[in-house]
Amino acid sequence: MKKKRFVVVGATGRVGREMLSILLEHGVSSDNVTAIASPRSAGTEIMYGATSLVVSTLDEVDFQQFDIALFSAGRDVAARYAPIASSAGCTVVDNSSCFRNDDDIALVVPEINLEDIQRAKNKRIIANPNCSTIQAVMVLKPLHDAFGLKELVMSTYQATSGAGQRAVDELLEQSRDVLAGKEAYPRHFKRQIAFNVIPQIDDFSDSGYTKEELKMMNETRKILGVSDIDITATCVRVPVMVGHAVSVFARFVDDVDLDKAIGVISEFNGVKVVDDNATYRYATPLDVAGADDVFVSRLRKHPTFKNAISFWCVCDNLRKGAALNAVQIAAKLDDL
């Protein structure tokens, strides 16, 4: 991977910067990384370790010069430029929702379904899942293998950084205004986010579910490779800067032994159990910021259903929820 040539599209955004940071952690030289952003950022410099990268635009890119393109520039940009990159022989890992529901394109969490890339008709474009979906399925996969998933009820508590830098800025600005006794005016969000929670992420569909909720439901089925799981989701924006949390109720085909459930989760690569009620040890967004793993807490059997458990999971939405998962896919391509 160190010798592969990378182009990061959307490099000046929060996820794009995190992608660059993780590439640096993986030992990729600045000579093998090109930063791409919108025309308004062209010519600016972005730090990559001790060196800086001069930001270019998509119209300046010859994708034949690169092995892997990491896209984090939104659905419209991906729809236009990802096919151009893939046609030039460059493998695209796209962080937008553009290709996630495409039957010809794999939707991948490397610890779970890397082999789906080989089975996909289009092997040059790989979709990175929704941030909350990634952390939930990392816990659900070992449980599904052990007991057979039947039903899921999921509620998310998603940080403002999931909506970009402007959303984080709005949280900070509104918080200052409220503390100063001023009125807070929403611009990015539909309602005030400071000292509040908003039960809407993305637009509403005709079904009454938001697009974010439908993404989570559909993507969970696709990643786990099962179409008959009964799933409902409620996605909520909370006044946190980094770190998504998901509360999950899961019913299974088989009765659940809690000790076995904790064991299979603990053994799954990339997941850590932090769960001790007596000492108040449970994961929070503040605890996991900057971490790569998904953290699981509040594991408990349902008081009535022998085949059901509930749990709470948290992860850094900019890392495993986005940038890290994309880089992990890129790193695993040689293993296929």
N, C-alpha and C positions, 0 to 999 in steps of 0.2 A: 504493500500500500504506500510505503514511503516514496516510491519512485513513480507512482501514478500521477498524472497531471489532472488537477482539479480546477473547475471554475465554479464559483459560488455566486449564484444569481439572487440578488436581494441582500447583498453583503452588508449594507449599512443598517438594516433592520435588526431588531433584537435577536431573532432566531438566526439570521445570517451571521451576525457577529459571534453568536455562540457556536455556529458551525466552524467558523475560522478558529476559534479558541480550541475546539475539540480536535480539529486537524493538526493544530500545533502540538497539542498534547500527544497525538499519535506519531509525532516526529516527521510530519510532512514539511519539507523545505519550502521556504517562501518562493523559491524559483519554480516550484511546481503548483503554485496557487495563484489564480487570477480572481480579482474581486469585481463583480458587476453590480451596477445599481441603475437607478433612473437617470435621465439626462441632467437633472438638477444637481446630482452628486458627481457628475463626470469631472475628472481631474483632481478631485479631493483625495486625501490620503487616509488610509485606515491602518491602524497598527496591527502588526502580526508578529508578536514577540518583540524583539528588539529592532525589527525592521518595519518598514511601512509598505503598503501596497497602494498603487495609484488606481483609483476606481475608473473602470471603463463602462461603456454602455453595451447593450445587447447587439446593436447594429454594428459594433466594432469587432464582434467575436467571430472567429473562425472555429467552429466546434470540432473540426477535424483535428485540431491541435490538442484536444483534451480527451482524457479517458472517461472521466466522470463529471457530470454537472449536477450540483446540488441546488435545487430550485426552492426558494422561499420568497417568492415575489407575488403571490396571489394567483387566483384562478385564471384570470384573463391572460396574464403573461405566460403562464404554463401552457394554456391551450394554444397559443400562437407559436411559442418558441421551443417547447419540449419536442414536438415532432421534427422540427428542423434539426435540433441537436441529435436526436436518435437516428435520423436519416444520415447524418454525417459520421455515424459510428461511435458517438459518445453516449454512454449509458446515463440516463436521467433518473435521479431520485427526487421526486416532487413532493413538497410538503403541503401543497394546497389540496383542496377537495376535488380538483378537476378530474382526476382519473380513478378515484377510489371505487366508484361503482361500475367501472368498465370491466366487463367479463373477460376481456382479453388481456387485462393488466393485473399483475399481482399486487395485493395490499399486504404489506409485510411488517411483522415484528420478528426480528431474526431469531430470537429464542424460541419462537412458536412455529413459524411456517415459512422458513427460508426456501424450502423446496418448491413452494408455489411459483417462484420465479422460473424454474425449469419447466413447469407445466403450462405457464402462460404463453399465449400466442405471440404477444409482444414482449420480448425479453429486454428491450432497450429502454423501456419506461417502467419504473417501479414506483408505486404510490406509497407515501408515508401516511400512516393513519392519523386520525384525530387525536389530539393530546390526551384527553380523558379516556378515550377508548384504549389507548396503549397501556396505561397504568392498570385499568380494570382487567383487561385480558391477561396481563402478566400474572395476576393472581388467579383468575378463573381457569386458565389452561390446566394447571396441575389438579385443580379440583374437578374439572370436567373429566380428565383422564381417570381420576380415582372413583368418581361417583356418578358421572353422567348428568350434565346440566339439563334442566327441564324448564325452569322459569327464572327470570331476573327482574328485579325492580332496582333501578339505580338512580341516585340523586347526586348531582355534582355540585361542587363549591369551587368555582373557577376564578383564578386570579386575573387581575386586569391586564397583565402582560400578555395573556393569551389573545388579547385584542389589539396588541401593538403598543408602540411607544406613546402615541397620542392618548391612549386610554390610561396608561400609567400617569402621564402628565396631568390628565383631568382629575384623577384621584387625588394627586398631591395638591393641585390648585384648589379643588373643592374643599379638601380638608383644612387648608389654611384659611379659606374664606369662612367656613363654618366656625372654626375656633376663634376667628376674629369678629364673630357676630354678624357676618355678612351673609347674603343669600347666595346659594350655590346654583349656578346655571349649567344644566347638562348640555353638552354639545356632541360628544362622541356617543355617549349612551343615551337611551330614551328617557331615563330617569336619573335622579341624583345617585351617585355611587358612594360618595363619602358617607360613612356612618350608616350605611344602608345595604340591603341586598336586592338584587334585581332578578326576578324569575323569568328572564328572557335572554337568550343568547342566539343571535342571528334572527332572521325573519320568521314569522309564523307561516305554516303551511295551511292548506284547506282543512287538514285533519285536526288542527288545533295544536299539534306539536310544532316546536320550532325546528328549523333545518338542522341545528346543532343536535337536538334530541334524536332526530331521524338518522343523522350520521352515526351517532353512537350505537343505535339499535342495529342498523344495517351492517355497519363495519364489524361489530362484534360477531355477528353470524358469519360473515365472510372470512374473517381471520381464523375463527375456530373451526370453520368448515362444516357448520351445521345450520340447516335452514328452519328447523322445527322448534327452536327455543322461543318460548313466549317472553318477550322483552318489553318493558316500558321504562322510559327515562325522563327525568326532569332536570334541566340544566340551569344553574343559577350562577350569576356573577356576584362575587363578594369583594369587599374593599381590602384586598390583599394584593401585593405587588407581584410576588413570585410564589408558585406552588399551588397545584390543583389538588383537591381532595374528592373522593367518591365514596358515598355510602351505598353499600350493596346488600340486598336481600337475595339469596340464591336458594332455589329448590332443586333437588336432584332426583334422579330415577331411584337410586339406592339410598338407604338410610345412611346418615353421616356420623362417623365416629370423630369427635372433635380433635382428639389427640392425633389421629391419623391425618386429619385435614391440616392441622398445624404443621405436622411433619412434612407432608408433600409440598406445602407452600415454602417452608424453610429450605428445602432442598432444591428449589427451582432457581436456576441461575438468574441473578438480577433482582431478586426479591428478598427482603429482610423482614422478619417478624419482630415488632417492638410492642410488647403487650404484657403489661403487669399493672393491674388495677391498684394493687396495694401500694405501689410507689408512684402512681400516676404516670407511668411510662406508656405513652402513646404518641404516635407521630403527628406533628403539626406542620403546616407550610414553612414556618420559620426554621424548624429543625432540618428540613430536607433541602433547603435552597443550596444549590451548588453540588448536590449529591447526584450520583448516577443511578442509584437503585430505586425501586419502588418499595415503600415501607407500609406494612400491614399492622393494624391494631384493632382492638375491640372485637376480636373473634369470639363468637358466642352461638350456642345452639338456639334454635327457635323454641319457645316454651311449649308449643303445641305440635308442630310438625317435626317428626323424627328425621325427615329427609331435607331439612333446611338449616342454613346458618346465615348470620349477618356479619359483616366486617366493614372496616374503614381503611381505605388506602390513600396514600399521599405520595406525590413525586414532584420534582422540579419540572414544570411544564415546558421550560425552554431547553432542557437537556433531554432526558429520556422521553419526555412528551413531544419532542420535535427534533432538535439538532442532533442529539446523540443517536437516536434511533436511525436517522438518515445516514450518519457516518458509519454506524455499525453495519448497515446494509452494504454500504460501499466496501467496507473492510472484508465482508464475507463473500463478495462476488468471486474471488479467486477460489473459494472452496466449492463452488458449484460445478 
